[in-house]
Amino acid sequence: MTIGGGMVVAVGYAMVINMMASKEVWPFFAIGFALAAIKDLTLIALGAIGLSMALMYLALEAKGGNGSGSNNSGDAGTGDPLGDIIDDY
């Protein structure tokens, strides 16, 4: 049971990293780990910080576009496979 419990944690981290494998999200992933290392922050505080960072990211993304310099909205994709799949629905 102990070994299985340890594997569940490792598989969980691997799934999160696999889902977040885009260059736009890696800085937030690293900042989240750095903030989680601070012992005085509770899970509610970390959630509030994460939510505010996500809202700032969405606002900046809507204002600035995808950063490629082109304004065409074709089906070429943005380089974010998960985002492209979600946008299709």
PDB file of N, CA, C and O in Angstrom, chain B, residues numbered from 101:
ATOM      1  N   MET B 101       0.822  -1.190   0.000  1.00  0.00           N
ATOM      2  CA  MET B 101       0.000   0.000   0.000  1.00  0.00           C
ATOM      3  C   MET B 101       0.870   1.260   0.000  1.00  0.00           C
ATOM      4  O   MET B 101       0.537   2.246  -0.658  1.00  0.00           O
ATOM      5  N   THR B 102       1.953   1.230   0.716  1.00  0.00           N
ATOM      6  CA  THR B 102       2.828   2.402   0.764  1.00  0.00           C
ATOM      7  C   THR B 102       3.436   2.674  -0.606  1.00  0.00           C
ATOM      8  O   THR B 102       3.480   3.817  -1.058  1.00  0.00           O
ATOM      9  N   ILE B 103       3.901   1.626  -1.255  1.00  0.00           N
ATOM     10  CA  ILE B 103       4.499   1.800  -2.583  1.00  0.00           C
ATOM     11  C   ILE B 103       3.441   2.266  -3.577  1.00  0.00           C
ATOM     12  O   ILE B 103       3.706   3.144  -4.398  1.00  0.00           O
ATOM     13  N   GLY B 104       2.255   1.689  -3.510  1.00  0.00           N
ATOM     14  CA  GLY B 104       1.169   2.100  -4.409  1.00  0.00           C
ATOM     15  C   GLY B 104       0.773   3.546  -4.184  1.00  0.00           C
ATOM     16  O   GLY B 104       0.512   4.278  -5.138  1.00  0.00           O
ATOM     17  N   GLY B 105       0.728   3.964  -2.913  1.00  0.00           N
ATOM     18  CA  GLY B 105       0.409   5.362  -2.613  1.00  0.00           C
ATOM     19  C   GLY B 105       1.452   6.320  -3.158  1.00  0.00           C
ATOM     20  O   GLY B 105       1.112   7.402  -3.636  1.00  0.00           O
ATOM     21  N   GLY B 106       2.713   5.934  -3.092  1.00  0.00           N
ATOM     22  CA  GLY B 106       3.775   6.763  -3.663  1.00  0.00           C
ATOM     23  C   GLY B 106       3.692   6.849  -5.173  1.00  0.00           C
ATOM     24  O   GLY B 106       3.983   7.888  -5.765  1.00  0.00           O
ATOM     25  N   MET B 107       3.292   5.744  -5.795  1.00  0.00           N
ATOM     26  CA  MET B 107       3.164   5.753  -7.255  1.00  0.00           C
ATOM     27  C   MET B 107       2.004   6.620  -7.710  1.00  0.00           C
ATOM     28  O   MET B 107       2.077   7.243  -8.769  1.00  0.00           O
ATOM     29  N   VAL B 108       0.941   6.669  -6.929  1.00  0.00           N
ATOM     30  CA  VAL B 108      -0.198   7.513  -7.280  1.00  0.00           C
ATOM     31  C   VAL B 108       0.226   8.973  -7.336  1.00  0.00           C
ATOM     32  O   VAL B 108      -0.192   9.705  -8.232  1.00  0.00           O
ATOM     33  N   VAL B 109       1.047   9.400  -6.393  1.00  0.00           N
ATOM     34  CA  VAL B 109       1.535  10.784  -6.382  1.00  0.00           C
ATOM     35  C   VAL B 109       2.388  11.048  -7.617  1.00  0.00           C
ATOM     36  O   VAL B 109       2.227  12.074  -8.279  1.00  0.00           O
ATOM     37  N   ALA B 110       3.295  10.124  -7.928  1.00  0.00           N
ATOM     38  CA  ALA B 110       4.165  10.314  -9.093  1.00  0.00           C
ATOM     39  C   ALA B 110       3.362  10.347 -10.385  1.00  0.00           C
ATOM     40  O   ALA B 110       3.632  11.169 -11.260  1.00  0.00           O
ATOM     41  N   VAL B 111       2.383   9.467 -10.513  1.00  0.00           N
ATOM     42  CA  VAL B 111       1.550   9.445 -11.720  1.00  0.00           C
ATOM     43  C   VAL B 111       0.721  10.715 -11.810  1.00  0.00           C
ATOM     44  O   VAL B 111       0.508  11.241 -12.902  1.00  0.00           O
ATOM     45  N   GLY B 112       0.250  11.214 -10.667  1.00  0.00           N
ATOM     46  CA  GLY B 112      -0.510  12.469 -10.657  1.00  0.00           C
ATOM     47  C   GLY B 112       0.328  13.635 -11.146  1.00  0.00           C
ATOM     48  O   GLY B 112      -0.132  14.426 -11.969  1.00  0.00           O
ATOM     49  N   TYR B 113       1.555  13.751 -10.649  1.00  0.00           N
ATOM     50  CA  TYR B 113       2.433  14.826 -11.121  1.00  0.00           C
ATOM     51  C   TYR B 113       2.733  14.678 -12.605  1.00  0.00           C
ATOM     52  O   TYR B 113       2.770  15.667 -13.336  1.00  0.00           O
ATOM     53  N   ALA B 114       2.947  13.441 -13.051  1.00  0.00           N
ATOM     54  CA  ALA B 114       3.226  13.222 -14.469  1.00  0.00           C
ATOM     55  C   ALA B 114       2.038  13.636 -15.335  1.00  0.00           C
ATOM     56  O   ALA B 114       2.223  14.207 -16.409  1.00  0.00           O
ATOM     57  N   MET B 115       0.826  13.352 -14.874  1.00  0.00           N
ATOM     58  CA  MET B 115      -0.355  13.747 -15.636  1.00  0.00           C
ATOM     59  C   MET B 115      -0.490  15.265 -15.691  1.00  0.00           C
ATOM     60  O   MET B 115      -0.834  15.817 -16.736  1.00  0.00           O
ATOM     61  N   VAL B 116      -0.224  15.941 -14.580  1.00  0.00           N
ATOM     62  CA  VAL B 116      -0.304  17.404 -14.567  1.00  0.00           C
ATOM     63  C   VAL B 116       0.728  18.001 -15.508  1.00  0.00           C
ATOM     64  O   VAL B 116       0.409  18.904 -16.281  1.00  0.00           O
ATOM     65  N   ILE B 117       1.946  17.518 -15.456  1.00  0.00           N
ATOM     66  CA  ILE B 117       2.995  18.042 -16.330  1.00  0.00           C
ATOM     67  C   ILE B 117       2.656  17.760 -17.792  1.00  0.00           C
ATOM     68  O   ILE B 117       2.897  18.607 -18.652  1.00  0.00           O
ATOM     69  N   ASN B 118       2.105  16.592 -18.084  1.00  0.00           N
ATOM     70  CA  ASN B 118       1.724  16.261 -19.456  1.00  0.00           C
ATOM     71  C   ASN B 118       0.623  17.187 -19.966  1.00  0.00           C
ATOM     72  O   ASN B 118       0.650  17.595 -21.127  1.00  0.00           O
ATOM     73  N   MET B 119      -0.342  17.522 -19.115  1.00  0.00           N
ATOM     74  CA  MET B 119      -1.429  18.412 -19.522  1.00  0.00           C
ATOM     75  C   MET B 119      -0.942  19.851 -19.686  1.00  0.00           C
ATOM     76  O   MET B 119      -1.508  20.609 -20.474  1.00  0.00           O
ATOM     77  N   MET B 120       0.095  20.230 -18.955  1.00  0.00           N
ATOM     78  CA  MET B 120       0.555  21.614 -18.955  1.00  0.00           C
ATOM     79  C   MET B 120       1.812  21.804 -19.795  1.00  0.00           C
ATOM     80  O   MET B 120       2.581  22.732 -19.546  1.00  0.00           O
ATOM     81  N   ALA B 121       2.029  20.965 -20.760  1.00  0.00           N
ATOM     82  CA  ALA B 121       3.266  21.005 -21.531  1.00  0.00           C
ATOM     83  C   ALA B 121       3.224  22.063 -22.629  1.00  0.00           C
ATOM     84  O   ALA B 121       3.479  21.755 -23.793  1.00  0.00           O
ATOM     85  N   SER B 122       2.907  23.296 -22.272  1.00  0.00           N
ATOM     86  CA  SER B 122       2.974  24.386 -23.236  1.00  0.00           C
ATOM     87  C   SER B 122       3.840  25.492 -22.643  1.00  0.00           C
ATOM     88  O   SER B 122       3.852  25.704 -21.431  1.00  0.00           O
ATOM     89  N   LYS B 123       4.552  26.182 -23.501  1.00  0.00           N
ATOM     90  CA  LYS B 123       5.495  27.187 -23.014  1.00  0.00           C
ATOM     91  C   LYS B 123       4.802  28.349 -22.320  1.00  0.00           C
ATOM     92  O   LYS B 123       5.438  29.073 -21.553  1.00  0.00           O
ATOM     93  N   GLU B 124       3.524  28.540 -22.570  1.00  0.00           N
ATOM     94  CA  GLU B 124       2.809  29.642 -21.932  1.00  0.00           C
ATOM     95  C   GLU B 124       2.506  29.357 -20.470  1.00  0.00           C
ATOM     96  O   GLU B 124       2.311  30.295 -19.697  1.00  0.00           O
ATOM     97  N   VAL B 125       2.459  28.098 -20.070  1.00  0.00           N
ATOM     98  CA  VAL B 125       2.005  27.731 -18.738  1.00  0.00           C
ATOM     99  C   VAL B 125       3.151  27.353 -17.798  1.00  0.00           C
ATOM    100  O   VAL B 125       2.962  27.381 -16.582  1.00  0.00           O
ATOM    101  N   TRP B 126       4.322  27.003 -18.309  1.00  0.00           N
ATOM    102  CA  TRP B 126       5.423  26.574 -17.454  1.00  0.00           C
ATOM    103  C   TRP B 126       5.804  27.598 -16.392  1.00  0.00           C
ATOM    104  O   TRP B 126       6.073  27.192 -15.261  1.00  0.00           O
ATOM    105  N   PRO B 127       5.846  28.901 -16.678  1.00  0.00           N
ATOM    106  CA  PRO B 127       6.193  29.843 -15.597  1.00  0.00           C
ATOM    107  C   PRO B 127       5.211  29.789 -14.433  1.00  0.00           C
ATOM    108  O   PRO B 127       5.622  29.888 -13.276  1.00  0.00           O
ATOM    109  N   PHE B 128       3.930  29.633 -14.719  1.00  0.00           N
ATOM    110  CA  PHE B 128       2.941  29.547 -13.646  1.00  0.00           C
ATOM    111  C   PHE B 128       3.125  28.266 -12.841  1.00  0.00           C
ATOM    112  O   PHE B 128       2.933  28.262 -11.625  1.00  0.00           O
ATOM    113  N   PHE B 129       3.491  27.188 -13.509  1.00  0.00           N
ATOM    114  CA  PHE B 129       3.737  25.914 -12.841  1.00  0.00           C
ATOM    115  C   PHE B 129       4.907  26.055 -11.863  1.00  0.00           C
ATOM    116  O   PHE B 129       4.827  25.592 -10.725  1.00  0.00           O
ATOM    117  N   ALA B 130       5.985  26.691 -12.307  1.00  0.00           N
ATOM    118  CA  ALA B 130       7.161  26.881 -11.447  1.00  0.00           C
ATOM    119  C   ALA B 130       6.858  27.827 -10.291  1.00  0.00           C
ATOM    120  O   ALA B 130       7.288  27.584  -9.164  1.00  0.00           O
ATOM    121  N   ILE B 131       6.125  28.896 -10.558  1.00  0.00           N
ATOM    122  CA  ILE B 131       5.761  29.835  -9.500  1.00  0.00           C
ATOM    123  C   ILE B 131       4.875  29.145  -8.464  1.00  0.00           C
ATOM    124  O   ILE B 131       5.010  29.400  -7.268  1.00  0.00           O
ATOM    125  N   GLY B 132       3.984  28.284  -8.907  1.00  0.00           N
ATOM    126  CA  GLY B 132       3.128  27.548  -7.976  1.00  0.00           C
ATOM    127  C   GLY B 132       3.933  26.659  -7.046  1.00  0.00           C
ATOM    128  O   GLY B 132       3.645  26.599  -5.851  1.00  0.00           O
ATOM    129  N   PHE B 133       4.936  25.967  -7.571  1.00  0.00           N
ATOM    130  CA  PHE B 133       5.779  25.143  -6.709  1.00  0.00           C
ATOM    131  C   PHE B 133       6.579  26.001  -5.744  1.00  0.00           C
ATOM    132  O   PHE B 133       6.753  25.625  -4.585  1.00  0.00           O
ATOM    133  N   ALA B 134       7.067  27.147  -6.200  1.00  0.00           N
ATOM    134  CA  ALA B 134       7.830  28.026  -5.311  1.00  0.00           C
ATOM    135  C   ALA B 134       6.942  28.574  -4.197  1.00  0.00           C
ATOM    136  O   ALA B 134       7.363  28.640  -3.042  1.00  0.00           O
ATOM    137  N   LEU B 135       5.721  28.966  -4.538  1.00  0.00           N
ATOM    138  CA  LEU B 135       4.812  29.476  -3.508  1.00  0.00           C
ATOM    139  C   LEU B 135       4.368  28.383  -2.545  1.00  0.00           C
ATOM    140  O   LEU B 135       4.141  28.653  -1.365  1.00  0.00           O
ATOM    141  N   ALA B 136       4.242  27.157  -3.032  1.00  0.00           N
ATOM    142  CA  ALA B 136       3.827  26.048  -2.165  1.00  0.00           C
ATOM    143  C   ALA B 136       4.899  25.721  -1.131  1.00  0.00           C
ATOM    144  O   ALA B 136       4.598  25.142  -0.087  1.00  0.00           O
ATOM    145  N   ALA B 137       6.145  26.088  -1.414  1.00  0.00           N
ATOM    146  CA  ALA B 137       7.225  25.828  -0.470  1.00  0.00           C
ATOM    147  C   ALA B 137       7.187  26.778   0.723  1.00  0.00           C
ATOM    148  O   ALA B 137       7.806  26.497   1.749  1.00  0.00           O
ATOM    149  N   ILE B 138       6.480  27.886   0.608  1.00  0.00           N
ATOM    150  CA  ILE B 138       6.355  28.815   1.726  1.00  0.00           C
ATOM    151  C   ILE B 138       5.400  28.196   2.737  1.00  0.00           C
ATOM    152  O   ILE B 138       4.249  27.910   2.406  1.00  0.00           O
ATOM    153  N   LYS B 139       5.857  27.990   3.945  1.00  0.00           N
ATOM    154  CA  LYS B 139       5.092  27.248   4.945  1.00  0.00           C
ATOM    155  C   LYS B 139       3.920  28.039   5.514  1.00  0.00           C
ATOM    156  O   LYS B 139       2.976  27.429   6.015  1.00  0.00           O
ATOM    157  N   ASP B 140       3.936  29.350   5.460  1.00  0.00           N
ATOM    158  CA  ASP B 140       2.886  30.143   6.084  1.00  0.00           C
ATOM    159  C   ASP B 140       1.631  30.269   5.224  1.00  0.00           C
ATOM    160  O   ASP B 140       0.603  30.742   5.708  1.00  0.00           O
ATOM    161  N   LEU B 141       1.694  29.857   3.968  1.00  0.00           N
ATOM    162  CA  LEU B 141       0.534  29.970   3.089  1.00  0.00           C
ATOM    163  C   LEU B 141      -0.361  28.743   3.225  1.00  0.00           C
ATOM    164  O   LEU B 141       0.120  27.611   3.198  1.00  0.00           O
ATOM    165  N   THR B 142      -1.647  28.969   3.371  1.00  0.00           N
ATOM    166  CA  THR B 142      -2.607  27.865   3.427  1.00  0.00           C
ATOM    167  C   THR B 142      -3.040  27.507   2.013  1.00  0.00           C
ATOM    168  O   THR B 142      -2.700  28.202   1.056  1.00  0.00           O
ATOM    169  N   LEU B 143      -3.789  26.422   1.890  1.00  0.00           N
ATOM    170  CA  LEU B 143      -4.294  26.025   0.575  1.00  0.00           C
ATOM    171  C   LEU B 143      -5.265  27.055   0.014  1.00  0.00           C
ATOM    172  O   LEU B 143      -5.335  27.250  -1.199  1.00  0.00           O
ATOM    173  N   ILE B 144      -6.006  27.709   0.886  1.00  0.00           N
ATOM    174  CA  ILE B 144      -6.930  28.752   0.429  1.00  0.00           C
ATOM    175  C   ILE B 144      -6.140  29.927  -0.141  1.00  0.00           C
ATOM    176  O   ILE B 144      -6.515  30.484  -1.173  1.00  0.00           O
ATOM    177  N   ALA B 145      -5.053  30.305   0.521  1.00  0.00           N
ATOM    178  CA  ALA B 145      -4.217  31.396   0.016  1.00  0.00           C
ATOM    179  C   ALA B 145      -3.586  31.024  -1.328  1.00  0.00           C
ATOM    180  O   ALA B 145      -3.557  31.837  -2.251  1.00  0.00           O
ATOM    181  N   LEU B 146      -3.079  29.786  -1.432  1.00  0.00           N
ATOM    182  CA  LEU B 146      -2.495  29.350  -2.705  1.00  0.00           C
ATOM    183  C   LEU B 146      -3.546  29.315  -3.813  1.00  0.00           C
ATOM    184  O   LEU B 146      -3.261  29.671  -4.956  1.00  0.00           O
ATOM    185  N   GLY B 147      -4.762  28.884  -3.471  1.00  0.00           N
ATOM    186  CA  GLY B 147      -5.841  28.875  -4.456  1.00  0.00           C
ATOM    187  C   GLY B 147      -6.204  30.273  -4.911  1.00  0.00           C
ATOM    188  O   GLY B 147      -6.449  30.496  -6.096  1.00  0.00           O
ATOM    189  N   ALA B 148      -6.241  31.226  -3.977  1.00  0.00           N
ATOM    190  CA  ALA B 148      -6.553  32.614  -4.333  1.00  0.00           C
ATOM    191  C   ALA B 148      -5.456  33.207  -5.215  1.00  0.00           C
ATOM    192  O   ALA B 148      -5.748  33.921  -6.174  1.00  0.00           O
ATOM    193  N   ILE B 149      -4.212  32.916  -4.897  1.00  0.00           N
ATOM    194  CA  ILE B 149      -3.102  33.406  -5.725  1.00  0.00           C
ATOM    195  C   ILE B 149      -3.179  32.781  -7.117  1.00  0.00           C
ATOM    196  O   ILE B 149      -3.011  33.477  -8.118  1.00  0.00           O
ATOM    197  N   GLY B 150      -3.433  31.475  -7.187  1.00  0.00           N
ATOM    198  CA  GLY B 150      -3.543  30.801  -8.479  1.00  0.00           C
ATOM    199  C   GLY B 150      -4.700  31.328  -9.309  1.00  0.00           C
ATOM    200  O   GLY B 150      -4.564  31.520 -10.518  1.00  0.00           O
ATOM    201  N   LEU B 151      -5.832  31.562  -8.668  1.00  0.00           N
ATOM    202  CA  LEU B 151      -6.993  32.098  -9.383  1.00  0.00           C
ATOM    203  C   LEU B 151      -6.706  33.490  -9.922  1.00  0.00           C
ATOM    204  O   LEU B 151      -7.048  33.798 -11.063  1.00  0.00           O
ATOM    205  N   SER B 152      -6.078  34.336  -9.106  1.00  0.00           N
ATOM    206  CA  SER B 152      -5.780  35.691  -9.574  1.00  0.00           C
ATOM    207  C   SER B 152      -4.767  35.674 -10.716  1.00  0.00           C
ATOM    208  O   SER B 152      -4.878  36.463 -11.654  1.00  0.00           O
ATOM    209  N   MET B 153      -3.781  34.779 -10.642  1.00  0.00           N
ATOM    210  CA  MET B 153      -2.811  34.679 -11.738  1.00  0.00           C
ATOM    211  C   MET B 153      -3.481  34.163 -13.012  1.00  0.00           C
ATOM    212  O   MET B 153      -3.154  34.615 -14.110  1.00  0.00           O
ATOM    213  N   ALA B 154      -4.417  33.219 -12.873  1.00  0.00           N
ATOM    214  CA  ALA B 154      -5.129  32.702 -14.046  1.00  0.00           C
ATOM    215  C   ALA B 154      -5.975  33.787 -14.691  1.00  0.00           C
ATOM    216  O   ALA B 154      -6.028  33.896 -15.916  1.00  0.00           O
ATOM    217  N   LEU B 155      -6.641  34.593 -13.863  1.00  0.00           N
ATOM    218  CA  LEU B 155      -7.453  35.683 -14.412  1.00  0.00           C
ATOM    219  C   LEU B 155      -6.583  36.733 -15.098  1.00  0.00           C
ATOM    220  O   LEU B 155      -6.957  37.262 -16.145  1.00  0.00           O
ATOM    221  N   MET B 156      -5.421  37.038 -14.512  1.00  0.00           N
ATOM    222  CA  MET B 156      -4.504  37.986 -15.156  1.00  0.00           C
ATOM    223  C   MET B 156      -4.007  37.426 -16.489  1.00  0.00           C
ATOM    224  O   MET B 156      -3.914  38.158 -17.475  1.00  0.00           O
ATOM    225  N   TYR B 157      -3.688  36.131 -16.521  1.00  0.00           N
ATOM    226  CA  TYR B 157      -3.232  35.498 -17.759  1.00  0.00           C
ATOM    227  C   TYR B 157      -4.303  35.573 -18.836  1.00  0.00           C
ATOM    228  O   TYR B 157      -4.012  35.908 -19.985  1.00  0.00           O
ATOM    229  N   LEU B 158      -5.529  35.264 -18.470  1.00  0.00           N
ATOM    230  CA  LEU B 158      -6.621  35.317 -19.449  1.00  0.00           C
ATOM    231  C   LEU B 158      -6.860  36.734 -19.954  1.00  0.00           C
ATOM    232  O   LEU B 158      -7.118  36.938 -21.141  1.00  0.00           O
ATOM    233  N   ALA B 159      -6.776  37.711 -19.057  1.00  0.00           N
ATOM    234  CA  ALA B 159      -6.967  39.100 -19.477  1.00  0.00           C
ATOM    235  C   ALA B 159      -5.846  39.551 -20.406  1.00  0.00           C
ATOM    236  O   ALA B 159      -6.102  40.223 -21.405  1.00  0.00           O
ATOM    237  N   LEU B 160      -4.614  39.189 -20.088  1.00  0.00           N
ATOM    238  CA  LEU B 160      -3.490  39.579 -20.939  1.00  0.00           C
ATOM    239  C   LEU B 160      -3.520  38.840 -22.273  1.00  0.00           C
ATOM    240  O   LEU B 160      -3.160  39.404 -23.306  1.00  0.00           O
ATOM    241  N   GLU B 161      -3.947  37.587 -22.252  1.00  0.00           N
ATOM    242  CA  GLU B 161      -4.030  36.823 -23.494  1.00  0.00           C
ATOM    243  C   GLU B 161      -5.096  37.401 -24.419  1.00  0.00           C
ATOM    244  O   GLU B 161      -4.888  37.487 -25.629  1.00  0.00           O
ATOM    245  N   ALA B 162      -6.232  37.798 -23.856  1.00  0.00           N
ATOM    246  CA  ALA B 162      -7.297  38.386 -24.671  1.00  0.00           C
ATOM    247  C   ALA B 162      -6.880  39.736 -25.232  1.00  0.00           C
ATOM    248  O   ALA B 162      -7.277  40.105 -26.337  1.00  0.00           O
ATOM    249  N   LYS B 163      -6.090  40.463 -24.481  1.00  0.00           N
ATOM    250  CA  LYS B 163      -5.658  41.789 -24.919  1.00  0.00           C
ATOM    251  C   LYS B 163      -4.526  41.708 -25.943  1.00  0.00           C
ATOM    252  O   LYS B 163      -4.489  42.490 -26.893  1.00  0.00           O
ATOM    253  N   GLY B 164      -3.603  40.761 -25.749  1.00  0.00           N
ATOM    254  CA  GLY B 164      -2.412  40.704 -26.591  1.00  0.00           C
ATOM    255  C   GLY B 164      -2.429  39.659 -27.668  1.00  0.00           C
ATOM    256  O   GLY B 164      -1.531  39.664 -28.509  1.00  0.00           O
ATOM    257  N   GLY B 165      -3.379  38.769 -27.702  1.00  0.00           N
ATOM    258  CA  GLY B 165      -3.401  37.722 -28.713  1.00  0.00           C
ATOM    259  C   GLY B 165      -2.492  36.587 -28.328  1.00  0.00           C
ATOM    260  O   GLY B 165      -2.160  36.410 -27.156  1.00  0.00           O
ATOM    261  N   ASN B 166      -2.085  35.803 -29.333  1.00  0.00           N
ATOM    262  CA  ASN B 166      -1.279  34.619 -29.060  1.00  0.00           C
ATOM    263  C   ASN B 166       0.216  34.887 -29.167  1.00  0.00           C
ATOM    264  O   ASN B 166       1.005  33.965 -28.962  1.00  0.00           O
ATOM    265  N   GLY B 167       0.629  36.078 -29.472  1.00  0.00           N
ATOM    266  CA  GLY B 167       2.039  36.415 -29.518  1.00  0.00           C
ATOM    267  C   GLY B 167       2.735  36.049 -30.804  1.00  0.00           C
ATOM    268  O   GLY B 167       3.951  36.215 -30.902  1.00  0.00           O
ATOM    269  N   SER B 168       2.010  35.553 -31.808  1.00  0.00           N
ATOM    270  CA  SER B 168       2.665  35.143 -33.040  1.00  0.00           C
ATOM    271  C   SER B 168       2.827  36.297 -34.022  1.00  0.00           C
ATOM    272  O   SER B 168       3.567  36.178 -34.998  1.00  0.00           O
ATOM    273  N   GLY B 169       2.156  37.389 -33.780  1.00  0.00           N
ATOM    274  CA  GLY B 169       2.292  38.536 -34.650  1.00  0.00           C
ATOM    275  C   GLY B 169       1.309  38.563 -35.795  1.00  0.00           C
ATOM    276  O   GLY B 169       1.197  39.577 -36.484  1.00  0.00           O
ATOM    277  N   SER B 170       0.598  37.482 -36.018  1.00  0.00           N
ATOM    278  CA  SER B 170      -0.377  37.455 -37.100  1.00  0.00           C
ATOM    279  C   SER B 170      -1.774  37.485 -36.514  1.00  0.00           C
ATOM    280  O   SER B 170      -2.014  36.951 -35.431  1.00  0.00           O
ATOM    281  N   ASN B 171      -2.682  38.103 -37.222  1.00  0.00           N
ATOM    282  CA  ASN B 171      -4.046  38.252 -36.739  1.00  0.00           C
ATOM    283  C   ASN B 171      -5.032  37.358 -37.461  1.00  0.00           C
ATOM    284  O   ASN B 171      -6.243  37.546 -37.339  1.00  0.00           O
ATOM    285  N   ASN B 172      -4.526  36.373 -38.224  1.00  0.00           N
ATOM    286  CA  ASN B 172      -5.466  35.493 -38.907  1.00  0.00           C
ATOM    287  C   ASN B 172      -6.016  34.484 -37.917  1.00  0.00           C
ATOM    288  O   ASN B 172      -5.310  34.042 -37.010  1.00  0.00           O
ATOM    289  N   SER B 173      -7.276  34.121 -38.095  1.00  0.00           N
ATOM    290  CA  SER B 173      -7.910  33.174 -37.184  1.00  0.00           C
ATOM    291  C   SER B 173      -8.220  31.881 -37.919  1.00  0.00           C
ATOM    292  O   SER B 173      -9.334  31.364 -37.829  1.00  0.00           O
ATOM    293  N   GLY B 174      -7.255  31.364 -38.633  1.00  0.00           N
ATOM    294  CA  GLY B 174      -7.437  30.130 -39.378  1.00  0.00           C
ATOM    295  C   GLY B 174      -7.352  28.927 -38.464  1.00  0.00           C
ATOM    296  O   GLY B 174      -7.292  29.065 -37.242  1.00  0.00           O
ATOM    297  N   ASP B 175      -7.347  27.761 -39.055  1.00  0.00           N
ATOM    298  CA  ASP B 175      -7.311  26.534 -38.290  1.00  0.00           C
ATOM    299  C   ASP B 175      -5.884  26.008 -38.142  1.00  0.00           C
ATOM    300  O   ASP B 175      -5.694  24.810 -37.933  1.00  0.00           O
ATOM    301  N   ALA B 176      -4.886  26.870 -38.245  1.00  0.00           N
ATOM    302  CA  ALA B 176      -3.499  26.423 -38.179  1.00  0.00           C
ATOM    303  C   ALA B 176      -3.105  26.019 -36.776  1.00  0.00           C
ATOM    304  O   ALA B 176      -2.153  25.253 -36.627  1.00  0.00           O
ATOM    305  N   GLY B 177      -3.784  26.488 -35.733  1.00  0.00           N
ATOM    306  CA  GLY B 177      -3.429  26.155 -34.359  1.00  0.00           C
ATOM    307  C   GLY B 177      -2.510  27.195 -33.764  1.00  0.00           C
ATOM    308  O   GLY B 177      -1.887  27.985 -34.473  1.00  0.00           O
ATOM    309  N   THR B 178      -2.442  27.179 -32.457  1.00  0.00           N
ATOM    310  CA  THR B 178      -1.641  28.172 -31.744  1.00  0.00           C
ATOM    311  C   THR B 178      -0.389  27.584 -31.135  1.00  0.00           C
ATOM    312  O   THR B 178       0.393  28.312 -30.524  1.00  0.00           O
ATOM    313  N   GLY B 179      -0.174  26.284 -31.284  1.00  0.00           N
ATOM    314  CA  GLY B 179       0.959  25.649 -30.659  1.00  0.00           C
ATOM    315  C   GLY B 179       0.606  25.074 -29.291  1.00  0.00           C
ATOM    316  O   GLY B 179       1.450  24.439 -28.659  1.00  0.00           O
ATOM    317  N   ASP B 180      -0.588  25.278 -28.836  1.00  0.00           N
ATOM    318  CA  ASP B 180      -1.065  24.738 -27.571  1.00  0.00           C
ATOM    319  C   ASP B 180      -2.101  23.663 -27.881  1.00  0.00           C
ATOM    320  O   ASP B 180      -3.269  23.994 -28.085  1.00  0.00           O
ATOM    321  N   PRO B 181      -1.714  22.380 -27.926  1.00  0.00           N
ATOM    322  CA  PRO B 181      -2.640  21.341 -28.371  1.00  0.00           C
ATOM    323  C   PRO B 181      -3.900  21.249 -27.512  1.00  0.00           C
ATOM    324  O   PRO B 181      -5.004  21.108 -28.040  1.00  0.00           O
ATOM    325  N   LEU B 182      -3.739  21.328 -26.196  1.00  0.00           N
ATOM    326  CA  LEU B 182      -4.912  21.233 -25.327  1.00  0.00           C
ATOM    327  C   LEU B 182      -5.834  22.429 -25.541  1.00  0.00           C
ATOM    328  O   LEU B 182      -7.054  22.269 -25.591  1.00  0.00           O
ATOM    329  N   GLY B 183      -5.265  23.620 -25.667  1.00  0.00           N
ATOM    330  CA  GLY B 183      -6.072  24.811 -25.921  1.00  0.00           C
ATOM    331  C   GLY B 183      -6.805  24.737 -27.245  1.00  0.00           C
ATOM    332  O   GLY B 183      -7.954  25.168 -27.347  1.00  0.00           O
ATOM    333  N   ASP B 184      -6.147  24.194 -28.264  1.00  0.00           N
ATOM    334  CA  ASP B 184      -6.796  24.045 -29.570  1.00  0.00           C
ATOM    335  C   ASP B 184      -7.955  23.065 -29.494  1.00  0.00           C
ATOM    336  O   ASP B 184      -8.994  23.281 -30.118  1.00  0.00           O
ATOM    337  N   ILE B 185      -7.785  21.988 -28.732  1.00  0.00           N
ATOM    338  CA  ILE B 185      -8.876  21.017 -28.589  1.00  0.00           C
ATOM    339  C   ILE B 185     -10.047  21.652 -27.856  1.00  0.00           C
ATOM    340  O   ILE B 185     -11.197  21.482 -28.260  1.00  0.00           O
ATOM    341  N   ILE B 186      -9.766  22.379 -26.786  1.00  0.00           N
ATOM    342  CA  ILE B 186     -10.823  23.012 -26.007  1.00  0.00           C
ATOM    343  C   ILE B 186     -11.532  24.079 -26.838  1.00  0.00           C
ATOM    344  O   ILE B 186     -12.751  24.223 -26.745  1.00  0.00           O
ATOM    345  N   ASP B 187     -10.787  24.823 -27.645  1.00  0.00           N
ATOM    346  CA  ASP B 187     -11.387  25.863 -28.475  1.00  0.00           C
ATOM    347  C   ASP B 187     -12.317  25.286 -29.543  1.00  0.00           C
ATOM    348  O   ASP B 187     -13.237  25.968 -29.994  1.00  0.00           O
ATOM    349  N   ASP B 188     -12.087  24.037 -29.949  1.00  0.00           N
ATOM    350  CA  ASP B 188     -12.927  23.408 -30.962  1.00  0.00           C
ATOM    351  C   ASP B 188     -14.311  23.082 -30.428  1.00  0.00           C
ATOM    352  O   ASP B 188     -15.250  22.929 -31.209  1.00  0.00           O
ATOM    353  N   TYR B 189     -14.457  22.973 -29.097  1.00  0.00           N
ATOM    354  CA  TYR B 189     -15.766  22.591 -28.527  1.00  0.00           C
ATOM    355  C   TYR B 189     -16.558  23.783 -28.216  1.00  0.00           C
ATOM    356  O   TYR B 189     -17.683  23.668 -27.731  1.00  0.00           O
TER     357      TYR B 189
END
